[in-house]
């Protein structure tokens, strides 16, 4: 078992809390105080006073320094406010589904931090994986659990025709746009006129992995030039959705405020970031080693790992994860290197062209961001764990873990955390929830 928290460290921290409280009273009721006294001393504790080494503090600062929102050159419409507004409308539009009852927001519910609270997604059918949040996705290099998409716009296209997600088809989807004055106006404001739809079959799309069906046969019978125009308009919908989702950014977590206060030399808010959270941060950036995979401003390296989570159905894993996902993204006509990309010769295109797959990728899944993690239960790719406490307990014991690959055999071992330390890690993780930078984007615009 790992050592329990150092009692002397706790006493020192307690003394600091008392001194900070006294300072706050002297400084004034809730008013920002000058972090430096007349003698030049700090008003609040340093990171060393709080039990964090210089190395740990460097990791902490890297986690709090969220970069500017990146721009995806493969989608030239990302900065266009008209595209954002149109994508916002599309996100809540159930008419994009085959049944007319499923929208993107069905599984990515803003009230649940853009997840659905279910172990696995439930749309037109039952998916086999948990719904990841789309908050802060603009900072992710590969998307979905297996990295099967390399851009927000390409990822947005696949669910619309996926049989267990929205089960629509691109011809019917474009008719939905054409028949709605609001949607048609939104499309025209960004992309110009829709292609002519008269004379097309009721439903048509390219064949899916399941093989040929009536809809794919109908697609094959459409003139190639018209197929090209239909697909171009379909891609535009994905690019509008990508422009909208790029703006779904969370900010101002208790953790971010804590780091800002300590860096400025002022007392931090102990109600939102207390001793348990501090102990959890100390473990996270130190002995527990969480930072090795959950580093940086999104608290993820974005890498793919097999951590041995036992399958919900029991037995050995059957989901190939990144091994299949890498093949999908390489062959996706909508990837960054494809003809529908607005920058098929850029860095993003080179990354997907040079992507090397390996049998070692079998069963690996993308390391999720920990921002907003307390609001996105259940956890892991099958929604195996209902609470953060269960997740931390698994890492502490690795009880029931199966098929650890060579990478995890080197870096992943039971943490043997005390119950108190497990609770401290959960307390820290709960400080990573923030607020939506643009709250209006969470509302149904209809």
C-alpha positions as CSV (number, residue, x, y, z in Angstrom):
1,X,0.0,0.0,0.0
2,X,1.1,3.5,-0.6
3,X,1.8,5.8,2.3
4,X,-1.1,7.8,3.7
5,X,-0.9,11.6,3.4
6,X,1.9,13.2,5.4
7,X,0.4,14.5,8.7
8,X,3.0,17.3,8.8
9,X,1.9,18.4,5.3
10,X,-1.7,18.5,6.5
11,X,-0.8,20.5,9.6
12,X,1.2,23.0,7.4
13,X,-1.7,23.2,5.0
14,X,-4.2,23.8,7.9
15,X,-2.0,26.7,9.2
16,X,-1.9,28.2,5.7
17,X,-5.7,28.0,5.5
18,X,-6.0,29.9,8.8
19,X,-3.5,32.5,7.7
20,X,-5.2,32.9,4.3
21,X,-8.6,33.3,6.1
22,X,-7.1,36.0,8.3
23,X,-5.7,37.8,5.2
24,X,-9.0,37.6,3.4
25,X,-10.8,39.3,6.4
26,X,-8.2,42.0,6.6
27,X,-8.2,42.6,2.8
28,X,-11.9,43.2,2.7
29,X,-15.1,41.3,2.2
30,X,-14.6,39.3,-1.0
31,X,-12.7,42.0,-2.8
32,X,-9.6,41.1,-4.8
33,X,-6.5,41.9,-2.7
34,X,-3.1,42.9,-3.8
35,X,-1.2,39.6,-4.0
36,X,2.0,41.4,-2.7
37,X,2.2,43.1,0.7
38,X,4.0,46.3,1.3
39,X,7.1,44.2,2.2
40,X,6.9,42.3,-1.1
41,X,5.8,39.0,0.3
42,X,3.0,36.9,-1.2
43,X,-0.5,37.0,0.2
44,X,-1.2,33.3,-0.6
45,X,0.7,30.0,-0.3
46,X,3.2,29.0,-3.0
47,X,2.9,25.6,-4.7
48,X,5.7,24.4,-2.5
49,X,3.8,25.4,0.5
50,X,0.9,23.4,-0.8
51,X,3.0,20.2,-1.1
52,X,3.6,20.3,-4.9
53,X,7.1,20.1,-6.2
54,X,8.4,22.3,-9.1
55,X,8.0,19.3,-11.4
56,X,4.5,18.7,-10.3
57,X,3.6,22.4,-10.6
58,X,5.0,22.5,-14.2
59,X,2.5,19.6,-14.9
60,X,-0.3,21.5,-13.2
61,X,0.4,24.7,-15.2
62,X,0.4,22.7,-18.4
63,X,-3.0,21.3,-17.6
64,X,-4.4,24.7,-16.9
65,X,-3.0,26.6,-19.9
66,X,-5.7,25.9,-22.5
67,X,-4.5,27.1,-25.9
68,X,-6.5,29.3,-28.3
69,X,-9.2,27.5,-30.3
70,X,-7.5,25.7,-33.2
71,X,-8.6,26.2,-36.8
72,X,-9.0,23.2,-39.0
73,X,-7.8,24.1,-42.5
74,X,-9.7,21.1,-44.0
75,X,-12.9,23.0,-43.2
76,X,-12.7,26.6,-44.6
77,X,-16.2,27.3,-43.2
78,X,-15.2,27.0,-39.5
79,X,-14.7,30.7,-38.8
80,X,-18.0,31.6,-40.6
81,X,-20.7,32.7,-38.1
82,X,-23.4,31.7,-40.6
83,X,-22.0,28.2,-40.7
84,X,-21.9,28.0,-36.9
85,X,-25.6,29.1,-36.7
86,X,-26.6,26.7,-39.4
87,X,-24.7,23.9,-37.7
88,X,-26.3,24.8,-34.4
89,X,-29.8,24.4,-36.0
90,X,-28.7,21.1,-37.7
91,X,-27.5,19.7,-34.3
92,X,-31.0,19.7,-32.9
93,X,-32.7,18.7,-36.2
94,X,-34.3,15.2,-35.9
95,X,-35.4,15.3,-39.6
96,X,-31.8,14.3,-40.5
97,X,-32.6,10.8,-39.2
98,X,-34.4,8.1,-41.1
99,X,-37.2,8.0,-38.5
100,X,-37.4,11.7,-38.0
101,X,-37.0,11.2,-34.2
102,X,-33.2,11.2,-33.7
103,X,-30.9,14.2,-33.7
104,X,-27.3,14.8,-32.8
105,X,-28.6,16.2,-29.5
106,X,-30.4,12.9,-28.7
107,X,-27.1,11.3,-27.7
108,X,-25.2,14.6,-27.1
109,X,-27.6,16.2,-24.7
110,X,-26.4,19.7,-23.6
111,X,-28.1,19.1,-20.2
112,X,-25.7,16.2,-19.7
113,X,-22.5,17.9,-20.8
114,X,-23.4,16.8,-24.4
115,X,-23.6,13.1,-23.5
116,X,-26.6,10.9,-22.8
117,X,-26.0,9.3,-19.4
118,X,-26.3,5.8,-20.8
119,X,-23.8,3.0,-20.8
120,X,-23.9,2.8,-24.6
121,X,-25.6,5.1,-27.1
122,X,-29.2,4.6,-28.0
123,X,-30.3,6.1,-31.3
124,X,-32.0,4.3,-34.2
125,X,-30.6,1.2,-32.6
126,X,-28.3,0.3,-29.7
127,X,-24.7,1.1,-30.2
128,X,-21.9,-0.9,-28.7
129,X,-20.0,2.1,-27.3
130,X,-20.5,4.9,-24.8
131,X,-21.3,8.4,-26.1
132,X,-18.3,10.7,-25.6
133,X,-18.9,14.4,-24.9
134,X,-18.4,16.9,-27.7
135,X,-17.3,19.6,-25.3
136,X,-13.7,20.7,-26.2
137,X,-13.5,18.3,-29.2
138,X,-11.8,20.9,-31.3
139,X,-8.6,20.2,-29.3
140,X,-8.7,16.4,-30.2
141,X,-6.6,15.1,-33.0
142,X,-8.5,11.9,-33.6
143,X,-12.2,11.6,-32.8
144,X,-14.5,8.8,-31.4
145,X,-13.3,6.0,-29.2
146,X,-11.3,4.3,-32.0
147,X,-10.1,7.5,-33.8
148,X,-12.1,6.6,-36.9
149,X,-12.4,10.3,-37.9
150,X,-9.7,13.0,-38.2
151,X,-11.9,16.1,-38.3
152,X,-15.1,17.4,-36.7
153,X,-16.8,17.7,-40.1
154,X,-16.0,14.2,-41.2
155,X,-17.1,12.7,-37.9
156,X,-20.4,14.5,-38.1
157,X,-21.3,12.8,-41.4
158,X,-20.9,9.2,-40.4
159,X,-23.7,9.1,-37.7
160,X,-26.3,10.5,-40.1
161,X,-26.2,7.3,-42.3
162,X,-25.1,4.8,-39.6
163,X,-27.9,2.3,-39.1
164,X,-27.7,2.3,-35.3
165,X,-27.3,6.0,-34.9
166,X,-29.5,8.2,-37.1
167,X,-30.1,5.7,-40.0
168,X,-30.8,8.4,-42.6
169,X,-29.5,8.8,-46.1
170,X,-28.1,11.8,-47.9
171,X,-30.9,12.2,-50.4
172,X,-33.6,12.2,-47.8
173,X,-31.5,14.5,-45.6
174,X,-31.2,17.0,-48.4
175,X,-34.9,16.9,-48.9
176,X,-35.4,17.7,-45.2
177,X,-33.2,20.8,-45.8
178,X,-35.1,21.8,-49.0
179,X,-38.5,21.4,-47.4
180,X,-37.8,23.6,-44.3
181,X,-37.6,27.3,-45.0
182,X,-35.4,27.9,-42.0
183,X,-32.9,25.2,-42.9
184,X,-32.9,26.1,-46.5
185,X,-32.2,29.7,-45.7
186,X,-29.4,28.6,-43.3
187,X,-27.8,26.4,-46.0
188,X,-28.0,29.1,-48.7
189,X,-26.5,31.7,-46.4
190,X,-23.3,29.7,-46.2
191,X,-23.1,27.4,-49.2
192,X,-25.4,28.8,-51.8
193,X,-28.2,26.8,-53.6
194,X,-28.9,23.2,-52.9
195,X,-28.6,20.8,-55.8
196,X,-31.7,19.8,-57.8
197,X,-33.5,17.0,-56.1
198,X,-36.4,16.4,-58.5
199,X,-36.5,12.9,-60.0
200,X,-34.3,11.3,-57.4
201,X,-35.4,8.2,-55.5
202,X,-37.0,8.6,-52.0
203,X,-33.9,7.2,-50.3
204,X,-30.4,6.7,-51.6
205,X,-26.9,6.5,-50.2
206,X,-23.6,4.6,-50.9
207,X,-23.4,1.1,-49.6
208,X,-22.4,0.7,-45.9
209,X,-20.2,-2.0,-44.4
210,X,-23.2,-4.3,-44.2
211,X,-23.3,-4.6,-48.0
212,X,-25.7,-3.8,-50.7
213,X,-29.4,-2.9,-49.9
214,X,-32.2,-1.1,-51.7
215,X,-30.9,2.3,-50.8
216,X,-27.4,1.6,-52.1
217,X,-28.8,0.1,-55.3
218,X,-30.8,3.3,-55.8
219,X,-27.7,5.3,-55.3
220,X,-25.8,3.3,-57.9
221,X,-28.5,4.1,-60.4
222,X,-28.2,7.9,-60.0
223,X,-26.1,9.7,-62.6
224,X,-22.5,10.1,-61.4
225,X,-22.6,13.9,-61.8
226,X,-25.8,14.2,-59.6
227,X,-24.2,11.8,-57.0
228,X,-21.2,14.2,-56.9
229,X,-23.5,17.2,-56.3
230,X,-25.5,15.4,-53.6
231,X,-22.4,14.4,-51.8
232,X,-21.0,17.9,-52.0
233,X,-24.1,19.2,-50.3
234,X,-24.0,16.4,-47.7
235,X,-20.4,17.3,-46.9
236,X,-21.5,20.9,-46.4
237,X,-23.8,19.8,-43.7
238,X,-20.9,18.1,-42.0
239,X,-18.8,21.3,-42.2
240,X,-21.5,23.4,-40.7
241,X,-21.9,20.9,-37.8
242,X,-18.1,20.9,-37.4
243,X,-18.1,24.8,-37.2
244,X,-20.8,24.6,-34.5
245,X,-19.1,21.9,-32.5
246,X,-15.7,23.6,-32.6
247,X,-17.3,26.4,-30.5
248,X,-18.5,24.1,-27.7
249,X,-15.8,25.0,-25.3
250,X,-15.9,24.8,-21.5
251,X,-14.0,27.2,-19.3
252,X,-13.5,28.5,-15.7
253,X,-13.3,25.2,-13.7
254,X,-12.5,25.3,-10.0
255,X,-9.1,23.8,-10.9
256,X,-8.4,26.6,-13.4
257,X,-9.2,29.2,-10.8
258,X,-7.1,27.4,-8.2
259,X,-4.0,27.4,-10.6
260,X,-4.6,31.1,-11.5
261,X,-4.8,32.1,-7.8
262,X,-1.7,30.3,-6.8
263,X,0.2,31.6,-9.8
264,X,-0.8,35.2,-8.9
265,X,0.1,34.7,-5.3
266,X,-3.4,35.1,-3.8
267,X,-5.4,32.8,-1.5
268,X,-7.5,30.3,-3.5
269,X,-11.1,29.5,-2.9
270,X,-11.1,26.6,-0.4
271,X,-14.8,25.9,-0.9
272,X,-14.3,25.0,-4.5
273,X,-10.8,23.6,-4.2
274,X,-10.2,22.2,-0.7
275,X,-7.7,19.9,1.0
276,X,-9.1,16.7,-0.5
277,X,-8.9,18.1,-4.0
278,X,-5.3,19.4,-3.3
279,X,-4.3,15.9,-2.1
280,X,-5.9,14.4,-5.2
281,X,-3.9,16.8,-7.4
282,X,-0.8,15.9,-5.6
283,X,-1.5,12.2,-6.3
284,X,-2.6,12.9,-9.9
285,X,0.7,14.7,-10.8
286,X,2.9,12.6,-8.6
287,X,2.8,9.0,-7.2
288,X,-0.4,7.9,-8.9
289,X,1.0,8.7,-12.3
290,X,-2.3,9.8,-13.8
291,X,-0.5,12.7,-15.6
292,X,1.3,10.2,-17.9
293,X,-1.8,9.7,-20.0
294,X,-3.9,12.6,-18.9
295,X,-1.4,15.4,-19.5
296,X,-1.8,18.9,-21.1
297,X,-4.7,21.3,-21.2
298,X,-7.3,18.7,-22.2
299,X,-5.9,16.3,-19.7
300,X,-5.3,13.7,-22.3
301,X,-2.4,12.8,-24.6
302,X,-4.9,11.7,-27.1
303,X,-3.1,8.3,-27.4
304,X,-4.8,4.9,-27.7
305,X,-4.4,2.4,-24.9
306,X,-5.7,-0.9,-23.7
307,X,-6.0,-0.6,-19.9
308,X,-7.6,-4.0,-19.4
309,X,-11.2,-2.9,-18.6
310,X,-13.2,-6.2,-18.4
311,X,-16.0,-6.4,-21.1
312,X,-19.5,-5.9,-19.8
313,X,-20.6,-9.2,-21.3
314,X,-17.7,-11.0,-19.6
315,X,-15.0,-13.1,-21.2
316,X,-12.3,-11.7,-23.4
317,X,-12.6,-8.4,-25.4
318,X,-14.2,-8.5,-28.9
319,X,-14.0,-4.8,-29.8
320,X,-10.9,-4.2,-31.9
321,X,-10.9,-0.5,-31.1
322,X,-8.1,1.5,-32.7
323,X,-7.1,-1.5,-34.9
324,X,-10.3,-1.1,-36.9
325,X,-10.6,2.6,-36.4
326,X,-7.2,3.2,-38.1
327,X,-8.3,1.3,-41.1
328,X,-11.6,3.2,-41.3
329,X,-10.0,6.7,-41.1
330,X,-7.3,5.8,-43.7
331,X,-10.1,4.6,-46.2
332,X,-12.6,7.4,-45.4
333,X,-13.3,9.5,-48.5
334,X,-14.0,12.3,-46.1
335,X,-10.7,12.3,-44.4
336,X,-8.3,15.2,-44.4
337,X,-6.4,13.9,-47.4
338,X,-9.5,13.2,-49.5
339,X,-11.0,15.2,-52.3
340,X,-13.7,16.8,-50.0
341,X,-11.1,18.3,-47.7
342,X,-10.4,22.0,-48.1
343,X,-6.7,21.4,-47.5
344,X,-5.7,17.9,-48.8
345,X,-2.0,18.8,-48.9
346,X,-1.7,20.1,-45.3
347,X,-0.3,18.6,-42.1
348,X,-3.6,16.9,-41.2
349,X,-3.6,15.2,-44.6
350,X,0.0,14.0,-44.1
351,X,-0.9,12.6,-40.7
352,X,-3.7,10.4,-42.1
353,X,-1.7,9.4,-45.2
354,X,1.3,8.3,-43.0
355,X,-0.9,6.6,-40.4
356,X,0.6,3.2,-39.6
357,X,-1.6,0.5,-38.2
358,X,-0.4,-2.5,-36.2
359,X,-1.8,-5.6,-34.5
360,X,-0.7,-3.9,-31.2
361,X,-3.6,-1.5,-31.8
362,X,-6.2,-4.2,-31.3
363,X,-8.4,-3.4,-28.3
364,X,-6.9,0.1,-27.7
365,X,-9.2,3.1,-27.2
366,X,-8.5,6.8,-27.2
367,X,-7.7,8.3,-23.8
368,X,-10.6,10.7,-23.1
369,X,-10.2,14.3,-21.8
370,X,-10.9,14.7,-18.1
371,X,-12.4,18.1,-18.4
372,X,-16.1,17.9,-17.4
373,X,-15.5,14.3,-16.4
374,X,-17.8,14.5,-13.3
375,X,-20.7,15.2,-15.6
376,X,-20.1,12.6,-18.2
377,X,-20.8,9.3,-16.4
378,X,-20.9,6.4,-17.1
379,X,-17.2,5.8,-18.0
380,X,-15.0,3.7,-20.4
381,X,-15.9,2.7,-23.9
382,X,-18.8,0.4,-22.8
383,X,-19.9,2.6,-19.9
384,X,-18.6,-0.1,-17.6
385,X,-18.3,2.1,-14.5
386,X,-21.1,4.2,-13.2
387,X,-19.1,6.6,-11.0
388,X,-15.7,8.2,-10.7
389,X,-15.2,6.3,-7.5
390,X,-15.5,3.0,-9.4
391,X,-13.0,4.2,-12.0
392,X,-10.4,5.2,-9.4
393,X,-11.0,1.9,-7.6
394,X,-10.3,0.0,-10.8
395,X,-7.0,1.8,-11.3
396,X,-6.2,1.2,-7.6
397,X,-6.7,-2.6,-7.7
398,X,-6.9,-3.5,-11.5
399,X,-9.4,-6.1,-10.2
400,X,-10.8,-8.1,-13.1
401,X,-8.5,-6.5,-15.7
402,X,-8.0,-8.5,-18.9
403,X,-5.6,-8.5,-21.8
404,X,-3.2,-5.8,-20.8
405,X,-1.0,-5.1,-23.8
406,X,2.8,-4.7,-23.7
407,X,2.6,-0.9,-23.2
408,X,0.3,-1.1,-20.2
409,X,2.3,-4.0,-18.7
410,X,5.2,-1.5,-18.4
411,X,3.3,1.5,-17.2
412,X,0.1,0.3,-15.5
413,X,0.2,-1.5,-12.2
414,X,-2.2,-1.4,-9.2
415,X,-1.9,1.9,-7.4
416,X,-2.9,0.4,-4.0
417,X,-4.5,3.6,-2.9
418,X,-6.1,3.9,0.5
419,X,-9.8,4.7,0.6
420,X,-8.9,8.2,1.6
421,X,-6.6,8.7,-1.3
422,X,-9.2,7.3,-3.7
423,X,-11.7,9.8,-2.4
424,X,-9.1,12.6,-2.8
425,X,-8.6,11.7,-6.5
426,X,-12.3,11.8,-7.0
427,X,-12.5,15.2,-5.2
428,X,-9.8,16.6,-7.6
429,X,-11.6,15.2,-10.7
430,X,-14.8,16.9,-9.6
431,X,-13.0,20.3,-9.8
432,X,-12.5,19.9,-13.6
433,X,-16.1,20.8,-14.4
434,X,-16.5,24.3,-15.8
435,X,-19.1,26.3,-17.8
436,X,-19.9,26.6,-21.5
437,X,-18.1,29.6,-22.9
438,X,-21.0,30.4,-25.1
439,X,-24.1,29.3,-23.2
440,X,-26.5,30.1,-26.0
441,X,-25.0,27.2,-28.1
442,X,-26.5,24.7,-25.6
443,X,-30.0,25.8,-26.3
444,X,-32.2,24.4,-29.0
445,X,-32.4,27.3,-31.5
446,X,-35.8,26.2,-32.7
